[in-house]
Amino acid sequence: MVQAYILIQTEVGKAAEVAEHISHIAGVTLAEDVTGPYDVIVRAEASNVDELGRLVVAQVQGVSGITRTLTCPVVHI
């Protein structure tokens, strides 16, 4: 299982709407609107890196109101 945090910047005033929409995507375990340089933080999981990439590109980045994403895979050191 591969897990990642996805940091999202949104259009002004869209954070809550984006977080709500993303929270219903399969593979997303948490989606919250936050303050700071990013507007939404998402925790997602997939069976492998390729599936995670498809989740981010095909589903998360397709949500209206998103301007930029940064995906941070979780590592266990």
mmCIF file of the N, C-alpha and C atoms, coordinates in Angstrom:
data_MODEL
# 
_entry.id   MODEL 
# 
loop_
_atom_site.group_PDB 
_atom_site.id 
_atom_site.type_symbol 
_atom_site.label_atom_id 
_atom_site.label_alt_id 
_atom_site.label_comp_id 
_atom_site.label_asym_id 
_atom_site.label_entity_id 
_atom_site.label_seq_id 
_atom_site.pdbx_PDB_ins_code 
_atom_site.Cartn_x 
_atom_site.Cartn_y 
_atom_site.Cartn_z 
_atom_site.occupancy 
_atom_site.B_iso_or_equiv 
_atom_site.pdbx_formal_charge 
_atom_site.auth_seq_id 
_atom_site.auth_comp_id 
_atom_site.auth_asym_id 
_atom_site.auth_atom_id 
_atom_site.pdbx_PDB_model_num 
ATOM 1   N N  . MET A 1 1  ? 0.841   -1.176 0.000   1.00 0.00 ? 1  MET A N  1 
ATOM 2   C CA . MET A 1 1  ? 0.000   0.000  0.000   1.00 0.00 ? 1  MET A CA 1 
ATOM 3   C C  . MET A 1 1  ? 0.889   1.243  0.000   1.00 0.00 ? 1  MET A C  1 
ATOM 4   N N  . VAL A 1 2  ? 0.599   2.159  -0.901  1.00 0.00 ? 2  VAL A N  1 
ATOM 5   C CA . VAL A 1 2  ? 1.313   3.430  -0.998  1.00 0.00 ? 2  VAL A CA 1 
ATOM 6   C C  . VAL A 1 2  ? 0.386   4.525  -0.496  1.00 0.00 ? 2  VAL A C  1 
ATOM 7   N N  . GLN A 1 3  ? 0.917   5.380  0.363   1.00 0.00 ? 3  GLN A N  1 
ATOM 8   C CA . GLN A 1 3  ? 0.135   6.495  0.885   1.00 0.00 ? 3  GLN A CA 1 
ATOM 9   C C  . GLN A 1 3  ? 0.832   7.801  0.553   1.00 0.00 ? 3  GLN A C  1 
ATOM 10  N N  . ALA A 1 4  ? 0.050   8.870  0.449   1.00 0.00 ? 4  ALA A N  1 
ATOM 11  C CA . ALA A 1 4  ? 0.633   10.173 0.147   1.00 0.00 ? 4  ALA A CA 1 
ATOM 12  C C  . ALA A 1 4  ? -0.254  11.277 0.701   1.00 0.00 ? 4  ALA A C  1 
ATOM 13  N N  . TYR A 1 5  ? 0.385   12.411 0.928   1.00 0.00 ? 5  TYR A N  1 
ATOM 14  C CA . TYR A 1 5  ? -0.343  13.640 1.219   1.00 0.00 ? 5  TYR A CA 1 
ATOM 15  C C  . TYR A 1 5  ? -0.333  14.456 -0.061  1.00 0.00 ? 5  TYR A C  1 
ATOM 16  N N  . ILE A 1 6  ? -1.464  15.028 -0.391  1.00 0.00 ? 6  ILE A N  1 
ATOM 17  C CA . ILE A 1 6  ? -1.569  15.881 -1.571  1.00 0.00 ? 6  ILE A CA 1 
ATOM 18  C C  . ILE A 1 6  ? -1.904  17.280 -1.068  1.00 0.00 ? 6  ILE A C  1 
ATOM 19  N N  . LEU A 1 7  ? -0.994  18.213 -1.315  1.00 0.00 ? 7  LEU A N  1 
ATOM 20  C CA . LEU A 1 7  ? -1.183  19.594 -0.900  1.00 0.00 ? 7  LEU A CA 1 
ATOM 21  C C  . LEU A 1 7  ? -1.776  20.354 -2.080  1.00 0.00 ? 7  LEU A C  1 
ATOM 22  N N  . ILE A 1 8  ? -2.859  21.053 -1.843  1.00 0.00 ? 8  ILE A N  1 
ATOM 23  C CA . ILE A 1 8  ? -3.624  21.649 -2.937  1.00 0.00 ? 8  ILE A CA 1 
ATOM 24  C C  . ILE A 1 8  ? -3.816  23.145 -2.730  1.00 0.00 ? 8  ILE A C  1 
ATOM 25  N N  . GLN A 1 9  ? -3.585  23.897 -3.801  1.00 0.00 ? 9  GLN A N  1 
ATOM 26  C CA . GLN A 1 9  ? -3.939  25.316 -3.838  1.00 0.00 ? 9  GLN A CA 1 
ATOM 27  C C  . GLN A 1 9  ? -5.196  25.432 -4.682  1.00 0.00 ? 9  GLN A C  1 
ATOM 28  N N  . THR A 1 10 ? -6.108  26.290 -4.241  1.00 0.00 ? 10 THR A N  1 
ATOM 29  C CA . THR A 1 10 ? -7.383  26.448 -4.942  1.00 0.00 ? 10 THR A CA 1 
ATOM 30  C C  . THR A 1 10 ? -7.602  27.905 -5.328  1.00 0.00 ? 10 THR A C  1 
ATOM 31  N N  . GLU A 1 11 ? -8.611  28.104 -6.153  1.00 0.00 ? 11 GLU A N  1 
ATOM 32  C CA . GLU A 1 11 ? -9.065  29.461 -6.431  1.00 0.00 ? 11 GLU A CA 1 
ATOM 33  C C  . GLU A 1 11 ? -9.590  30.054 -5.123  1.00 0.00 ? 11 GLU A C  1 
ATOM 34  N N  . VAL A 1 12 ? -9.567  31.366 -5.006  1.00 0.00 ? 12 VAL A N  1 
ATOM 35  C CA . VAL A 1 12 ? -10.024 32.049 -3.798  1.00 0.00 ? 12 VAL A CA 1 
ATOM 36  C C  . VAL A 1 12 ? -11.473 31.647 -3.497  1.00 0.00 ? 12 VAL A C  1 
ATOM 37  N N  . GLY A 1 13 ? -11.703 31.262 -2.246  1.00 0.00 ? 13 GLY A N  1 
ATOM 38  C CA . GLY A 1 13 ? -13.038 30.920 -1.794  1.00 0.00 ? 13 GLY A CA 1 
ATOM 39  C C  . GLY A 1 13 ? -13.524 29.526 -2.157  1.00 0.00 ? 13 GLY A C  1 
ATOM 40  N N  . LYS A 1 14 ? -12.673 28.698 -2.729  1.00 0.00 ? 14 LYS A N  1 
ATOM 41  C CA . LYS A 1 14 ? -13.088 27.366 -3.195  1.00 0.00 ? 14 LYS A CA 1 
ATOM 42  C C  . LYS A 1 14 ? -12.603 26.217 -2.311  1.00 0.00 ? 14 LYS A C  1 
ATOM 43  N N  . ALA A 1 15 ? -11.844 26.487 -1.261  1.00 0.00 ? 15 ALA A N  1 
ATOM 44  C CA . ALA A 1 15 ? -11.211 25.420 -0.480  1.00 0.00 ? 15 ALA A CA 1 
ATOM 45  C C  . ALA A 1 15 ? -12.222 24.428 0.091   1.00 0.00 ? 15 ALA A C  1 
ATOM 46  N N  . ALA A 1 16 ? -13.257 24.906 0.744   1.00 0.00 ? 16 ALA A N  1 
ATOM 47  C CA . ALA A 1 16 ? -14.230 24.004 1.369   1.00 0.00 ? 16 ALA A CA 1 
ATOM 48  C C  . ALA A 1 16 ? -14.941 23.149 0.320   1.00 0.00 ? 16 ALA A C  1 
ATOM 49  N N  . GLU A 1 17 ? -15.302 23.748 -0.789  1.00 0.00 ? 17 GLU A N  1 
ATOM 50  C CA . GLU A 1 17 ? -15.980 23.029 -1.872  1.00 0.00 ? 17 GLU A CA 1 
ATOM 51  C C  . GLU A 1 17 ? -15.073 21.952 -2.470  1.00 0.00 ? 17 GLU A C  1 
ATOM 52  N N  . VAL A 1 18 ? -13.802 22.298 -2.680  1.00 0.00 ? 18 VAL A N  1 
ATOM 53  C CA . VAL A 1 18 ? -12.837 21.339 -3.233  1.00 0.00 ? 18 VAL A CA 1 
ATOM 54  C C  . VAL A 1 18 ? -12.620 20.183 -2.253  1.00 0.00 ? 18 VAL A C  1 
ATOM 55  N N  . ALA A 1 19 ? -12.429 20.487 -0.970  1.00 0.00 ? 19 ALA A N  1 
ATOM 56  C CA . ALA A 1 19 ? -12.209 19.439 0.035   1.00 0.00 ? 19 ALA A CA 1 
ATOM 57  C C  . ALA A 1 19 ? -13.405 18.501 0.104   1.00 0.00 ? 19 ALA A C  1 
ATOM 58  N N  . GLU A 1 20 ? -14.610 19.050 0.068   1.00 0.00 ? 20 GLU A N  1 
ATOM 59  C CA . GLU A 1 20 ? -15.821 18.218 0.126   1.00 0.00 ? 20 GLU A CA 1 
ATOM 60  C C  . GLU A 1 20 ? -15.893 17.292 -1.082  1.00 0.00 ? 20 GLU A C  1 
ATOM 61  N N  . HIS A 1 21 ? -15.638 17.823 -2.253  1.00 0.00 ? 21 HIS A N  1 
ATOM 62  C CA . HIS A 1 21 ? -15.692 17.013 -3.481  1.00 0.00 ? 21 HIS A CA 1 
ATOM 63  C C  . HIS A 1 21 ? -14.643 15.893 -3.433  1.00 0.00 ? 21 HIS A C  1 
ATOM 64  N N  . ILE A 1 22 ? -13.421 16.237 -3.064  1.00 0.00 ? 22 ILE A N  1 
ATOM 65  C CA . ILE A 1 22 ? -12.333 15.259 -3.042  1.00 0.00 ? 22 ILE A CA 1 
ATOM 66  C C  . ILE A 1 22 ? -12.563 14.174 -1.994  1.00 0.00 ? 22 ILE A C  1 
ATOM 67  N N  . SER A 1 23 ? -13.227 14.516 -0.894  1.00 0.00 ? 23 SER A N  1 
ATOM 68  C CA . SER A 1 23 ? -13.439 13.533 0.172   1.00 0.00 ? 23 SER A CA 1 
ATOM 69  C C  . SER A 1 23 ? -14.260 12.332 -0.293  1.00 0.00 ? 23 SER A C  1 
ATOM 70  N N  . HIS A 1 24 ? -14.979 12.460 -1.410  1.00 0.00 ? 24 HIS A N  1 
ATOM 71  C CA . HIS A 1 24 ? -15.804 11.370 -1.924  1.00 0.00 ? 24 HIS A CA 1 
ATOM 72  C C  . HIS A 1 24 ? -15.102 10.522 -2.990  1.00 0.00 ? 24 HIS A C  1 
ATOM 73  N N  . ILE A 1 25 ? -13.851 10.837 -3.312  1.00 0.00 ? 25 ILE A N  1 
ATOM 74  C CA . ILE A 1 25 ? -13.104 10.069 -4.307  1.00 0.00 ? 25 ILE A CA 1 
ATOM 75  C C  . ILE A 1 25 ? -12.546 8.800  -3.656  1.00 0.00 ? 25 ILE A C  1 
ATOM 76  N N  . ALA A 1 26 ? -12.735 7.666  -4.321  1.00 0.00 ? 26 ALA A N  1 
ATOM 77  C CA . ALA A 1 26 ? -12.207 6.398  -3.807  1.00 0.00 ? 26 ALA A CA 1 
ATOM 78  C C  . ALA A 1 26 ? -10.686 6.486  -3.687  1.00 0.00 ? 26 ALA A C  1 
ATOM 79  N N  . GLY A 1 27 ? -10.156 6.061  -2.547  1.00 0.00 ? 27 GLY A N  1 
ATOM 80  C CA . GLY A 1 27 ? -8.720  6.121  -2.299  1.00 0.00 ? 27 GLY A CA 1 
ATOM 81  C C  . GLY A 1 27 ? -8.333  7.298  -1.420  1.00 0.00 ? 27 GLY A C  1 
ATOM 82  N N  . VAL A 1 28 ? -9.219  8.264  -1.274  1.00 0.00 ? 28 VAL A N  1 
ATOM 83  C CA . VAL A 1 28 ? -8.969  9.413  -0.406  1.00 0.00 ? 28 VAL A CA 1 
ATOM 84  C C  . VAL A 1 28 ? -9.457  9.049  0.994   1.00 0.00 ? 28 VAL A C  1 
ATOM 85  N N  . THR A 1 29 ? -8.566  9.149  1.976   1.00 0.00 ? 29 THR A N  1 
ATOM 86  C CA . THR A 1 29 ? -8.925  8.813  3.352   1.00 0.00 ? 29 THR A CA 1 
ATOM 87  C C  . THR A 1 29 ? -9.191  10.041 4.201   1.00 0.00 ? 29 THR A C  1 
ATOM 88  N N  . LEU A 1 30 ? -8.740  11.212 3.736   1.00 0.00 ? 30 LEU A N  1 
ATOM 89  C CA . LEU A 1 30 ? -8.939  12.457 4.479   1.00 0.00 ? 30 LEU A CA 1 
ATOM 90  C C  . LEU A 1 30 ? -8.795  13.626 3.521   1.00 0.00 ? 30 LEU A C  1 
ATOM 91  N N  . ALA A 1 31 ? -9.658  14.610 3.645   1.00 0.00 ? 31 ALA A N  1 
ATOM 92  C CA . ALA A 1 31 ? -9.550  15.842 2.853   1.00 0.00 ? 31 ALA A CA 1 
ATOM 93  C C  . ALA A 1 31 ? -10.051 16.988 3.723   1.00 0.00 ? 31 ALA A C  1 
ATOM 94  N N  . GLU A 1 32 ? -9.158  17.909 4.041   1.00 0.00 ? 32 GLU A N  1 
ATOM 95  C CA . GLU A 1 32 ? -9.529  19.017 4.915   1.00 0.00 ? 32 GLU A CA 1 
ATOM 96  C C  . GLU A 1 32 ? -9.040  20.333 4.345   1.00 0.00 ? 32 GLU A C  1 
ATOM 97  N N  . ASP A 1 33 ? -9.880  21.371 4.505   1.00 0.00 ? 33 ASP A N  1 
ATOM 98  C CA . ASP A 1 33 ? -9.432  22.697 4.114   1.00 0.00 ? 33 ASP A CA 1 
ATOM 99  C C  . ASP A 1 33 ? -8.652  23.285 5.298   1.00 0.00 ? 33 ASP A C  1 
ATOM 100 N N  . VAL A 1 34 ? -7.548  23.945 4.976   1.00 0.00 ? 34 VAL A N  1 
ATOM 101 C CA . VAL A 1 34 ? -6.619  24.458 5.977   1.00 0.00 ? 34 VAL A CA 1 
ATOM 102 C C  . VAL A 1 34 ? -6.218  25.891 5.615   1.00 0.00 ? 34 VAL A C  1 
ATOM 103 N N  . THR A 1 35 ? -5.466  26.536 6.508   1.00 0.00 ? 35 THR A N  1 
ATOM 104 C CA . THR A 1 35 ? -4.920  27.854 6.203   1.00 0.00 ? 35 THR A CA 1 
ATOM 105 C C  . THR A 1 35 ? -3.424  27.716 5.955   1.00 0.00 ? 35 THR A C  1 
ATOM 106 N N  . GLY A 1 36 ? -2.849  28.711 5.319   1.00 0.00 ? 36 GLY A N  1 
ATOM 107 C CA . GLY A 1 36 ? -1.421  28.694 5.026   1.00 0.00 ? 36 GLY A CA 1 
ATOM 108 C C  . GLY A 1 36 ? -1.183  28.721 3.532   1.00 0.00 ? 36 GLY A C  1 
ATOM 109 N N  . PRO A 1 37 ? -0.005  28.275 3.095   1.00 0.00 ? 37 PRO A N  1 
ATOM 110 C CA . PRO A 1 37 ? 0.317   28.337 1.666   1.00 0.00 ? 37 PRO A CA 1 
ATOM 111 C C  . PRO A 1 37 ? -0.521  27.372 0.824   1.00 0.00 ? 37 PRO A C  1 
ATOM 112 N N  . TYR A 1 38 ? -1.114  26.360 1.450   1.00 0.00 ? 38 TYR A N  1 
ATOM 113 C CA . TYR A 1 38 ? -2.009  25.438 0.751   1.00 0.00 ? 38 TYR A CA 1 
ATOM 114 C C  . TYR A 1 38 ? -3.401  25.585 1.334   1.00 0.00 ? 38 TYR A C  1 
ATOM 115 N N  . ASP A 1 39 ? -4.394  25.281 0.536   1.00 0.00 ? 39 ASP A N  1 
ATOM 116 C CA . ASP A 1 39 ? -5.783  25.477 0.944   1.00 0.00 ? 39 ASP A CA 1 
ATOM 117 C C  . ASP A 1 39 ? -6.470  24.184 1.371   1.00 0.00 ? 39 ASP A C  1 
ATOM 118 N N  . VAL A 1 40 ? -6.013  23.055 0.832   1.00 0.00 ? 40 VAL A N  1 
ATOM 119 C CA . VAL A 1 40 ? -6.586  21.748 1.147   1.00 0.00 ? 40 VAL A CA 1 
ATOM 120 C C  . VAL A 1 40 ? -5.436  20.756 1.289   1.00 0.00 ? 40 VAL A C  1 
ATOM 121 N N  . ILE A 1 41 ? -5.540  19.892 2.295   1.00 0.00 ? 41 ILE A N  1 
ATOM 122 C CA . ILE A 1 41 ? -4.587  18.793 2.448   1.00 0.00 ? 41 ILE A CA 1 
ATOM 123 C C  . ILE A 1 41 ? -5.378  17.491 2.392   1.00 0.00 ? 41 ILE A C  1 
ATOM 124 N N  . VAL A 1 42 ? -4.889  16.577 1.555   1.00 0.00 ? 42 VAL A N  1 
ATOM 125 C CA . VAL A 1 42 ? -5.563  15.301 1.325   1.00 0.00 ? 42 VAL A CA 1 
ATOM 126 C C  . VAL A 1 42 ? -4.608  14.171 1.688   1.00 0.00 ? 42 VAL A C  1 
ATOM 127 N N  . ARG A 1 43 ? -5.129  13.142 2.307   1.00 0.00 ? 43 ARG A N  1 
ATOM 128 C CA . ARG A 1 43 ? -4.362  11.910 2.492   1.00 0.00 ? 43 ARG A CA 1 
ATOM 129 C C  . ARG A 1 43 ? -5.021  10.865 1.609   1.00 0.00 ? 43 ARG A C  1 
ATOM 130 N N  . ALA A 1 44 ? -4.210  10.206 0.803   1.00 0.00 ? 44 ALA A N  1 
ATOM 131 C CA . ALA A 1 44 ? -4.734  9.220  -0.143  1.00 0.00 ? 44 ALA A CA 1 
ATOM 132 C C  . ALA A 1 44 ? -3.897  7.957  -0.071  1.00 0.00 ? 44 ALA A C  1 
ATOM 133 N N  . GLU A 1 45 ? -4.490  6.852  -0.528  1.00 0.00 ? 45 GLU A N  1 
ATOM 134 C CA . GLU A 1 45 ? -3.766  5.589  -0.563  1.00 0.00 ? 45 GLU A CA 1 
ATOM 135 C C  . GLU A 1 45 ? -4.150  4.822  -1.814  1.00 0.00 ? 45 GLU A C  1 
ATOM 136 N N  . ALA A 1 46 ? -3.200  4.022  -2.276  1.00 0.00 ? 46 ALA A N  1 
ATOM 137 C CA . ALA A 1 46 ? -3.405  3.201  -3.472  1.00 0.00 ? 46 ALA A CA 1 
ATOM 138 C C  . ALA A 1 46 ? -2.540  1.959  -3.333  1.00 0.00 ? 46 ALA A C  1 
ATOM 139 N N  . SER A 1 47 ? -2.796  0.979  -4.175  1.00 0.00 ? 47 SER A N  1 
ATOM 140 C CA . SER A 1 47 ? -2.055  -0.281 -4.052  1.00 0.00 ? 47 SER A CA 1 
ATOM 141 C C  . SER A 1 47 ? -0.618  -0.175 -4.545  1.00 0.00 ? 47 SER A C  1 
ATOM 142 N N  . ASN A 1 48 ? -0.341  0.791  -5.459  1.00 0.00 ? 48 ASN A N  1 
ATOM 143 C CA . ASN A 1 48 ? 1.034   0.986  -5.943  1.00 0.00 ? 48 ASN A CA 1 
ATOM 144 C C  . ASN A 1 48 ? 1.196   2.427  -6.437  1.00 0.00 ? 48 ASN A C  1 
ATOM 145 N N  . VAL A 1 49 ? 2.410   2.795  -6.783  1.00 0.00 ? 49 VAL A N  1 
ATOM 146 C CA . VAL A 1 49 ? 2.714   4.171  -7.192  1.00 0.00 ? 49 VAL A CA 1 
ATOM 147 C C  . VAL A 1 49 ? 1.971   4.555  -8.466  1.00 0.00 ? 49 VAL A C  1 
ATOM 148 N N  . ASP A 1 50 ? 1.862   3.636  -9.414  1.00 0.00 ? 50 ASP A N  1 
ATOM 149 C CA . ASP A 1 50 ? 1.155   3.935  -10.656 1.00 0.00 ? 50 ASP A CA 1 
ATOM 150 C C  . ASP A 1 50 ? -0.317  4.249  -10.391 1.00 0.00 ? 50 ASP A C  1 
ATOM 151 N N  . GLU A 1 51 ? -0.929  3.464  -9.541  1.00 0.00 ? 51 GLU A N  1 
ATOM 152 C CA . GLU A 1 51 ? -2.337  3.701  -9.198  1.00 0.00 ? 51 GLU A CA 1 
ATOM 153 C C  . GLU A 1 51 ? -2.493  5.037  -8.471  1.00 0.00 ? 51 GLU A C  1 
ATOM 154 N N  . LEU A 1 52 ? -1.542  5.350  -7.604  1.00 0.00 ? 52 LEU A N  1 
ATOM 155 C CA . LEU A 1 52 ? -1.566  6.637  -6.913  1.00 0.00 ? 52 LEU A CA 1 
ATOM 156 C C  . LEU A 1 52 ? -1.474  7.781  -7.919  1.00 0.00 ? 52 LEU A C  1 
ATOM 157 N N  . GLY A 1 53 ? -0.588  7.651  -8.878  1.00 0.00 ? 53 GLY A N  1 
ATOM 158 C CA . GLY A 1 53 ? -0.448  8.670  -9.919  1.00 0.00 ? 53 GLY A CA 1 
ATOM 159 C C  . GLY A 1 53 ? -1.730  8.866  -10.700 1.00 0.00 ? 53 GLY A C  1 
ATOM 160 N N  . ARG A 1 54 ? -2.391  7.768  -11.033 1.00 0.00 ? 54 ARG A N  1 
ATOM 161 C CA . ARG A 1 54 ? -3.668  7.868  -11.756 1.00 0.00 ? 54 ARG A CA 1 
ATOM 162 C C  . ARG A 1 54 ? -4.729  8.545  -10.891 1.00 0.00 ? 54 ARG A C  1 
ATOM 163 N N  . LEU A 1 55 ? -4.744  8.229  -9.608  1.00 0.00 ? 55 LEU A N  1 
ATOM 164 C CA . LEU A 1 55 ? -5.689  8.859  -8.687  1.00 0.00 ? 55 LEU A CA 1 
ATOM 165 C C  . LEU A 1 55 ? -5.491  10.370 -8.672  1.00 0.00 ? 55 LEU A C  1 
ATOM 166 N N  . VAL A 1 56 ? -4.243  10.803 -8.568  1.00 0.00 ? 56 VAL A N  1 
ATOM 167 C CA . VAL A 1 56 ? -3.949  12.237 -8.494  1.00 0.00 ? 56 VAL A CA 1 
ATOM 168 C C  . VAL A 1 56 ? -4.263  12.928 -9.822  1.00 0.00 ? 56 VAL A C  1 
ATOM 169 N N  . VAL A 1 57 ? -3.749  12.401 -10.909 1.00 0.00 ? 57 VAL A N  1 
ATOM 170 C CA . VAL A 1 57 ? -3.887  13.069 -12.212 1.00 0.00 ? 57 VAL A CA 1 
ATOM 171 C C  . VAL A 1 57 ? -5.313  12.968 -12.762 1.00 0.00 ? 57 VAL A C  1 
ATOM 172 N N  . ALA A 1 58 ? -5.896  11.788 -12.734 1.00 0.00 ? 58 ALA A N  1 
ATOM 173 C CA . ALA A 1 58 ? -7.193  11.593 -13.383 1.00 0.00 ? 58 ALA A CA 1 
ATOM 174 C C  . ALA A 1 58 ? -8.374  12.046 -12.533 1.00 0.00 ? 58 ALA A C  1 
ATOM 175 N N  . GLN A 1 59 ? -8.230  11.998 -11.213 1.00 0.00 ? 59 GLN A N  1 
ATOM 176 C CA . GLN A 1 59 ? -9.386  12.311 -10.379 1.00 0.00 ? 59 GLN A CA 1 
ATOM 177 C C  . GLN A 1 59 ? -9.216  13.580 -9.556  1.00 0.00 ? 59 GLN A C  1 
ATOM 178 N N  . VAL A 1 60 ? -8.161  13.669 -8.773  1.00 0.00 ? 60 VAL A N  1 
ATOM 179 C CA . VAL A 1 60 ? -7.999  14.836 -7.901  1.00 0.00 ? 60 VAL A CA 1 
ATOM 180 C C  . VAL A 1 60 ? -7.784  16.103 -8.722  1.00 0.00 ? 60 VAL A C  1 
ATOM 181 N N  . GLN A 1 61 ? -6.843  16.081 -9.650  1.00 0.00 ? 61 GLN A N  1 
ATOM 182 C CA . GLN A 1 61 ? -6.555  17.297 -10.421 1.00 0.00 ? 61 GLN A CA 1 
ATOM 183 C C  . GLN A 1 61 ? -7.702  17.703 -11.334 1.00 0.00 ? 61 GLN A C  1 
ATOM 184 N N  . GLY A 1 62 ? -8.650  16.828 -11.544 1.00 0.00 ? 62 GLY A N  1 
ATOM 185 C CA . GLY A 1 62 ? -9.806  17.153 -12.369 1.00 0.00 ? 62 GLY A CA 1 
ATOM 186 C C  . GLY A 1 62 ? -10.906 17.906 -11.636 1.00 0.00 ? 62 GLY A C  1 
ATOM 187 N N  . VAL A 1 63 ? -10.753 18.070 -10.328 1.00 0.00 ? 63 VAL A N  1 
ATOM 188 C CA . VAL A 1 63 ? -11.772 18.764 -9.548  1.00 0.00 ? 63 VAL A CA 1 
ATOM 189 C C  . VAL A 1 63 ? -11.722 20.257 -9.853  1.00 0.00 ? 63 VAL A C  1 
ATOM 190 N N  . SER A 1 64 ? -12.863 20.820 -10.152 1.00 0.00 ? 64 SER A N  1 
ATOM 191 C CA . SER A 1 64 ? -12.962 22.242 -10.476 1.00 0.00 ? 64 SER A CA 1 
ATOM 192 C C  . SER A 1 64 ? -12.555 23.097 -9.276  1.00 0.00 ? 64 SER A C  1 
ATOM 193 N N  . GLY A 1 65 ? -11.770 24.128 -9.529  1.00 0.00 ? 65 GLY A N  1 
ATOM 194 C CA . GLY A 1 65 ? -11.344 25.046 -8.477  1.00 0.00 ? 65 GLY A CA 1 
ATOM 195 C C  . GLY A 1 65 ? -9.914  24.845 -8.031  1.00 0.00 ? 65 GLY A C  1 
ATOM 196 N N  . ILE A 1 66 ? -9.269  23.748 -8.460  1.00 0.00 ? 66 ILE A N  1 
ATOM 197 C CA . ILE A 1 66 ? -7.880  23.480 -8.089  1.00 0.00 ? 66 ILE A CA 1 
ATOM 198 C C  . ILE A 1 66 ? -6.954  24.208 -9.062  1.00 0.00 ? 66 ILE A C  1 
ATOM 199 N N  . THR A 1 67 ? -5.954  24.886 -8.514  1.00 0.00 ? 67 THR A N  1 
ATOM 200 C CA . THR A 1 67 ? -4.974  25.573 -9.364  1.00 0.00 ? 67 THR A CA 1 
ATOM 201 C C  . THR A 1 67 ? -3.618  24.892 -9.362  1.00 0.00 ? 67 THR A C  1 
ATOM 202 N N  . ARG A 1 68 ? -3.291  24.136 -8.289  1.00 0.00 ? 68 ARG A N  1 
ATOM 203 C CA . ARG A 1 68 ? -1.974  23.498 -8.208  1.00 0.00 ? 68 ARG A CA 1 
ATOM 204 C C  . ARG A 1 68 ? -1.999  22.396 -7.158  1.00 0.00 ? 68 ARG A C  1 
ATOM 205 N N  . THR A 1 69 ? -1.255  21.308 -7.424  1.00 0.00 ? 69 THR A N  1 
ATOM 206 C CA . THR A 1 69 ? -1.123  20.235 -6.436  1.00 0.00 ? 69 THR A CA 1 
ATOM 207 C C  . THR A 1 69 ? 0.344   19.877 -6.245  1.00 0.00 ? 69 THR A C  1 
ATOM 208 N N  . LEU A 1 70 ? 0.642   19.357 -5.074  1.00 0.00 ? 70 LEU A N  1 
ATOM 209 C CA . LEU A 1 70 ? 1.965   18.832 -4.764  1.00 0.00 ? 70 LEU A CA 1 
ATOM 210 C C  . LEU A 1 70 ? 1.748   17.519 -4.027  1.00 0.00 ? 70 LEU A C  1 
ATOM 211 N N  . THR A 1 71 ? 2.223   16.415 -4.587  1.00 0.00 ? 71 THR A N  1 
ATOM 212 C CA . THR A 1 71 ? 2.036   15.094 -3.992  1.00 0.00 ? 71 THR A CA 1 
ATOM 213 C C  . THR A 1 71 ? 3.291   14.693 -3.229  1.00 0.00 ? 71 THR A C  1 
ATOM 214 N N  . CYS A 1 72 ? 3.091   14.307 -1.969  1.00 0.00 ? 72 CYS A N  1 
ATOM 215 C CA . CYS A 1 72 ? 4.189   13.937 -1.082  1.00 0.00 ? 72 CYS A CA 1 
ATOM 216 C C  . CYS A 1 72 ? 3.970   12.498 -0.597  1.00 0.00 ? 72 CYS A C  1 
ATOM 217 N N  . PRO A 1 73 ? 4.636   11.521 -1.231  1.00 0.00 ? 73 PRO A N  1 
ATOM 218 C CA . PRO A 1 73 ? 4.485   10.130 -0.799  1.00 0.00 ? 73 PRO A CA 1 
ATOM 219 C C  . PRO A 1 73 ? 5.020   9.929  0.626   1.00 0.00 ? 73 PRO A C  1 
ATOM 220 N N  . VAL A 1 74 ? 4.340   9.088  1.364   1.00 0.00 ? 74 VAL A N  1 
ATOM 221 C CA . VAL A 1 74 ? 4.759   8.754  2.719   1.00 0.00 ? 74 VAL A CA 1 
ATOM 222 C C  . VAL A 1 74 ? 5.868   7.715  2.640   1.00 0.00 ? 74 VAL A C  1 
ATOM 223 N N  . VAL A 1 75 ? 6.952   7.921  3.383   1.00 0.00 ? 75 VAL A N  1 
ATOM 224 C CA . VAL A 1 75 ? 8.041   6.943  3.446   1.00 0.00 ? 75 VAL A CA 1 
ATOM 225 C C  . VAL A 1 75 ? 8.210   6.477  4.882   1.00 0.00 ? 75 VAL A C  1 
ATOM 226 N N  . HIS A 1 76 ? 8.641   5.260  5.037   1.00 0.00 ? 76 HIS A N  1 
ATOM 227 C CA . HIS A 1 76 ? 8.878   4.705  6.375   1.00 0.00 ? 76 HIS A CA 1 
ATOM 228 C C  . HIS A 1 76 ? 10.367  4.407  6.481   1.00 0.00 ? 76 HIS A C  1 
ATOM 229 N N  . ILE A 1 77 ? 11.078  5.243  7.208   1.00 0.00 ? 77 ILE A N  1 
ATOM 230 C CA . ILE A 1 77 ? 12.541  5.143  7.320   1.00 0.00 ? 77 ILE A CA 1 
ATOM 231 C C  . ILE A 1 77 ? 12.907  4.428  8.603   1.00 0.00 ? 77 ILE A C  1 
# 
